[in-house]
Amino acid sequence: MKILLIGGNGNISWHCTNEAVLAGHEVWIMNRGVSTHLRRTVPSSVVKLIADIRNPISVKAVLGDTKFDVVADFLCQTTEHAQNDIELFKDRTDHFIFISSTAIYQKPINVLPITESTPLQNRYWDYAKNKIASEETFLTAFRGQGFPITIIRPSHTYDTIIPEAVGYSDWTVSQRMLDGKPILLHGDGSTLWTLTHAEDFARAFILLLGNASSVGHAFHITSDEWLTWRQITEIVAKSLGAQTPQYVFVPSENIYQQNTRLGETLLGHKMWCDIYDNTKIKSFAKGWQAKIPFREGIHRTLDWFNQEPARKRIDHSLDKIMDSLCVEYSKNAIERSS
């Protein structure tokens, strides 16, 4: 099949590109061609298009009359983006895949495990609200125009990012561990969480490509491994060769009050248990099973960071916020115990 991946070299999409090549497909990717040192290198057989998907004129210019069996957008985040995709690709492909997010599922979660029929509701996080609205835009086009949409919802999927309870998935928290500084955990660190390696995600993803029976459906693709945030943090520290961290426990609401950006991912996702039923994807992607445990996957991630010093980006403003919260809540803990 002839496949176009919009993105194609990111945290999740690089593995989708690679697995599609390994499966023998003709693979094209389209992105702006920047930040290459922060990306993995795509296989040489991949056709690389340079265009900004937010600029439909530039997209049309590079695509010309080219059509594809499958188009997948890893970058779409708003209804405007979704509508642009529909207009650009309604006559260019037989199958369109929108990469959404499991953050869209109802918060607080009333029933576990989460299935694809779990209500979509997230009043805390704009990212999730926009993904919900984007899904509805695609489904409206499916119902009214026959737009051939399949929706895929990754959970917390990692490869070139470092999963962390409180932070932005860069090197900031890892450096705190290496420096022996205290580490923030929201709540008491016991929330169960699902982490999925991007390679595992990609192996299920390619089994849906061109699958006509998946059109009109939504799927999440996640690991079946559950870990608490405290366990996740300790695995990262051990993999770094750092000592077991000193933890400072802070309510998610208080982190939100200190910093909206830092806190909205907690109130809108990470403070709730994150456990999934993968029956649906396994019924469509026959034989698929997530195979990479976090203890193995995080070593791959850290190896990637260690290959290029520029990848170890530290957000110094975030580090200062963490220092401030650690001082405040360590003091509170001492005062409560005295």
Secondary structure, 3 states (H helix, E strand, C coil): CEEEEECCCCCCHHHHHHHHHHCCCEEEEEECCCCHHHCCCCCCCCEEEECCCCCHHHHHHHHCCCCECEEEECCCCCHHHHHHHHHHHCCCECCEEEECCHHHECCCCCCCCECCCCCECCCCCHHHHHHHHHHHHHHHHHHHHCCCEEEEEECEEECCCCCCCCCCCCCHHHHHHHCCCCEEEECCCCCEEEEEEHHHHHHHHHHHCCCHHHCCCEEEECCCCEEEHHHHHHHHHHHHCCCCCCEEEECHHHHHHHCHHHHHHHHHHHCCCCCECCHHHHHHCCCCCCCCCHHHHHHHHHHHHHCCHHHCCCCHHHHHHHHHHHHHHHHHHHHHHC
